[in-house]
Amino acid sequence: MLEFEQMGFRMGAHKAFLFSRTLTRFEVVVDSDMDAETLAECHLRKGDAQAAVDGWIRTAVKPPRIAVVPNANTTYFYRAAR
């Protein structure tokens, strides 16, 4: 715990890679109290969750696959082989 208190959180390279890969493969919108500028520094787009979902449904050519992830900072997804 002492190291975390002194150094703060540091994301490992493998997690940063997986996170960046997610951002390049999917449209991600963050509905958060954080300001848009801070989120943009993390390559994240601030938006209203309901407005984003409504827009994706309205503009989709076929039914979209949408995931709403509460507490997404503690979650990671992968696509299983079919």
C-alpha positions in Angstrom: 0.0 0.0 0.0 2.8 2.4 0.7 4.1 2.2 -2.9 0.7 3.0 -4.2 0.4 6.0 -1.9 3.8 7.3 -2.9 3.7 6.5 -6.7 0.0 6.6 -7.5 -1.7 4.3 -10.0 0.4 3.3 -13.0 -1.2 1.2 -15.7 1.0 -1.6 -17.0 2.0 -1.6 -20.6 -0.2 -4.7 -21.4 -3.3 -3.1 -20.0 -2.6 0.2 -21.8 -2.2 -1.7 -25.0 -5.5 -3.6 -24.6 -7.3 -0.4 -23.6 -6.0 1.4 -26.7 -7.0 -1.5 -28.9 -10.5 -1.3 -27.6 -10.7 2.4 -28.4 -9.5 1.9 -32.0 -12.0 -1.0 -32.6 -15.1 0.4 -31.0 -16.8 3.7 -30.5 -16.6 4.4 -26.7 -18.5 7.2 -24.9 -17.9 7.9 -21.3 -20.8 9.3 -19.2 -18.9 10.7 -16.2 -18.7 13.7 -13.9 -15.1 14.1 -15.2 -14.7 17.1 -17.5 -14.4 16.6 -21.2 -10.9 18.0 -21.4 -9.5 15.4 -18.9 -11.3 12.6 -20.7 -9.9 13.9 -24.1 -6.4 13.7 -22.7 -7.1 10.0 -22.2 -8.5 9.7 -25.7 -12.0 9.3 -24.4 -15.1 11.0 -25.6 -17.5 12.4 -23.0 -21.2 12.0 -23.7 -24.6 11.2 -22.4 -25.1 7.4 -22.2 -28.7 7.5 -23.3 -28.1 10.0 -26.1 -25.2 7.8 -27.4 -27.3 4.6 -27.3 -30.2 6.4 -29.0 -27.9 7.7 -31.8 -26.3 4.3 -32.4 -29.7 2.7 -32.7 -31.0 5.4 -35.0 -28.1 5.3 -37.4 -27.3 1.6 -37.5 -27.7 -0.2 -40.7 -28.4 -3.5 -38.8 -29.2 -4.0 -35.1 -26.1 -2.8 -33.3 -24.4 -4.6 -30.5 -24.1 -2.2 -27.6 -22.6 -2.7 -24.2 -23.3 -0.4 -21.3 -20.7 -1.0 -18.6 -21.1 0.5 -15.2 -17.8 0.8 -13.3 -16.0 0.2 -16.5 -12.6 1.1 -15.0 -12.7 -2.3 -13.2 -13.9 -4.3 -16.2 -12.3 -5.6 -19.4 -13.9 -7.6 -22.2 -12.6 -10.0 -24.8 -14.3 -11.7 -27.8 -14.3 -15.4 -27.4 -13.7 -17.7 -30.3 -16.9 -18.8 -32.0 
